[in-house]
């Protein structure tokens, strides 16, 4: 498992320079913080995205999106298609 923190990344070009795409091609799990800073570089990869949203002092919303075909998350719940987000 690898952990990548993209907080200080300013552009997709900067990620390409440091070998980001090559790192994603390696076998195993890669956990990426601030993944939105990768721009379109993640679009080609099957992935699970987990988002955290602050709703208040004591409340958070966690969303999980599955970009696998077939859906990994749906398979966990015994259904054949993606489960819609609410």
N, C-alpha and C positions, 0 to 999 in steps of 0.2 A: 504494500500500500504506500502511495505517495501523497504528500500534502503540498499543494501549491497555493500560495497567498498572493493574489493579484492586486492587492490594495495600492501598491505604488506604481502600477503599470499605467502608462498614459496612452498607449496605442497598440493596435494589432501588430504593427511593424516591429515594435519593441519586443513583443512576445516571439515573433518569428526569429529575431536576432538571437534570442537566448535559448532557442531550441524547443519551444513550447510544443509544437506539433510532433516532433520526434518523441518527446516525453509521453504524449498521449498514445502513441503507437505501441509503446511497451506493454507487455502483458501485465495484468493486475488491476487493482482499483486505484483510481486517482481521485482524491478529494480536493475540490477547488473552492477556495473562499473568494468572494468578489468576482465570481465567474462572469458577470455581466460585462466586465472590463475586457473580456476576450473577444467582444464583438461577434462577428459571424464565424470565428474559427471553430466553435463547438458545434455548429449546425450539421456537420457531416458525421458526427459521432453519436452512437447510441448512448443514452445517458439517463440518469434519474436526477432531476433537479429538486432541491428542497429549499423552500423559501420561508423566511421568518418575518412577520410583520407585527410591529408593536401596536396594539389596539388601545392600551391604557396602562396605568401603573402596574396592574396585576393581570393583564390580559395580553395574550399573544395569539396569532394565527399562524399555523404551520401548514404550508401547502406542499404537496408532493406531485410532481409531474413526471411521467414516464415517456421516454422517447425511444423505447424498444419496440420492435416488431417481431413476433407478437409481444404484447404487453407483459412485462414481468410482474407489475403490481396487480393487474387483473388476474393473472395466473395464481397469485397468492390468495385471491378471494374466490377462486374456482369459477371465474367467468371467462368467456372467450374473447371479449372485446374490452377496450379501455373503459374504465369507470369514470364517468363525468365528474368534473370538479364542482363543488358547491360553494 
